[in-house]
Amino acid sequence: MPVDYERPNGSGARHPSELDPEEASRRRFRRRWVVVSAVTAGVLLITSLLTVGLGRDPAQLATPLVGRHAPGFALRTLDGSSTVRLSDLRGQVVIVNFWASWCDPCREEHPALRAAWDRYRDRGVVIVGIVYDDSADNAEDFIRELGGDWPALDDPNSAAALAYGVYGIPETFFIGPDGRVAYRRVGPVSYALLSQQITRLLGERSV
């Protein structure tokens, strides 16, 4: 004969079969509400994080490269006539600009780069353009259209872009004569910004 053990002090959870239909329905509703609330809270949290991340100004994103030696590279020019090595440029102010022909902001910033190149090229400043995810033919057409004779380099498999942690083009790195990254800009550069950073780095070199 089954023994009906009494719960201590009459307490303890009752088996669902012991509940009346109305109480069982209320419990099922509460459980569903807890699950729905937890899922909703998770979705809202993820949405908030994405909104904050995507809503940030990319130009304000930090990079661990500032203050460190710039990643080295040895890349061929678009026409294949020569190789540019960052190590060969030590002692000069180097502006590394990642760009592409399909990039509208790259087109927007190009006149500023041309003006800075014309002004500072004979003062120990080198601009190096590294083509990002683009064909050599399209990049050369871009240069023929907009001008500019600073080195334009091919970056097979985006190896240099990965080394620099490129977030989105255009992206520009200012490297001091000591070979360290002094400043990084995500988005189009203005002539005022170029001049400000170049002048600062030239001043550091003369100390």
C-alpha positions, 0 to 999 in steps of 0.5 A: 500500500503506497505511503503518503509522506507528509511534508514537513510543516505542511510546506514544499512544492506541490506536484502539478497534478495536485494543483487545481486547474486555475492555479496550474494555469497561473503558474504556467503563465508566470513561467512563460512571462519570466522566459519572455521577459528574459529574452526581451531583456537580452534582445534589448541589451544586444540592440543597445550595444550595437546601437552604441557601437555603430553610432560612434564616430569612427574617427574617435575609435582608439587604436593600439598603434599610437605610440608604437612602432608602425608595422613595416611593409614592403609593397610594390607600386601599382605599375610594378616598377619599384618596391617601397619599404617603410624602413627606408623612410625612417627619419622622415615624416610618413603619412600612410593613407589607405584608399580606393577608387570606389571610395567617395570620401577618398575622392573628397580628401584627395585635393587636401592630400595633393596640397599637403604633398606639394607644400611639404614634399621637399621638407622631409615628408612622404605620403604613401597611398596604399590601395585597399580592396581595389584593382590596380587599373581602377586605382591608376584611373583614379590617380590619372583623373585627380592627379598626385604623384606620391607612391601608390602601392598595391596591398595583396590580400590586404596584408598591410591593412590588416597589420594596421587594423584598418577600420574603414577607408579612408584611413590615415596614419601619421608616422614620426621620424622615429618610426612610431605612429603619432596619430590616426585618422579614420575618415577623410583628412582636411588640409588643416589636419594634415598641416597641423600633424605634419608641422607638429612632427617636423617640429619634433624632428628638429628638437 
